[in-house]
């Protein structure tokens, strides 16, 4: 039987592509979501992948969900921390509420889920933890102090936990996508996209969710055990760290 993989925010956008890519590789996948029941229902009907509704930023909800997934599907061996939101605004206009929401959903969620699977991964001497950061966590982005801080936080978290997990067969890596054609990016006004964003991308186009899913499948594989504490940039050449 394939290994058990959980994808947070696995029902839409990049997470949707990741869930399908892992399923095609033979993993037993569980996907989480937060509020969009219709998208989750459609995703489950199309893929047969079980879905779990909970707030990844909430410790108690994560605790219940991880226990449930473990009962339903099995002990989690691959965790993809993909759930994320944006609440953009210049710092001088940013509300405390929007700061907290972004840190909670993009960063606290990664602590919650990773903390809840790490004991079982250590006990089994195998684990793959892959978190979805962002180009804007690598370089900073005007209007996204909250998002840039949360996504940069994932880089430090990953390097620390990679050192802790190395002797136990657990790899911890981060992927930093550039601009990917999902609802999150398509919500950007068309003229901003065409005049400001696309000219900055040397390959001349947005990325596809499947291109990020391929990165996840690569890092999740059993034979990727020598890659840990790494950040895989997939941004069409927009930012070269
Ligand atoms: P989408 O908005 O398309 O999908 C987000 C997913 O996360 C949905 O399944 C959503 O659930 C879920 N989600 C949101 N909040 C929570 C929460 N509190 N608890 C659990 N699940 C939650 O996002 P994208 O696919 O565009 O982005 C996926 C990840 O990639 C994010 O971390 C994002 O920051 C990152 N990223 C995206 C880029 C892009 O260009 N799109 C670029 C760089 C990074 P529901 O359907 O219920 O709302």
Boltz pocket constraint, residues with backbone or C-beta under 6 A from the ligand:
constraints:
  - pocket:
      binder: B
      contacts: [[A, 8], [A, 9], [A, 10], [A, 11], [A, 12], [A, 13], [A, 14], [A, 15], [A, 32], [A, 33], [A, 34], [A, 35], [A, 36], [A, 37], [A, 39], [A, 54], [A, 55], [A, 56], [A, 57], [A, 81], [A, 82], [A, 83], [A, 84], [A, 85], [A, 105], [A, 132], [A, 133], [A, 134], [A, 135], [A, 176], [A, 177], [A, 178], [A, 179], [A, 180], [A, 181], [A, 182], [A, 183], [A, 184], [A, 185]]
      max_distance: 6.0
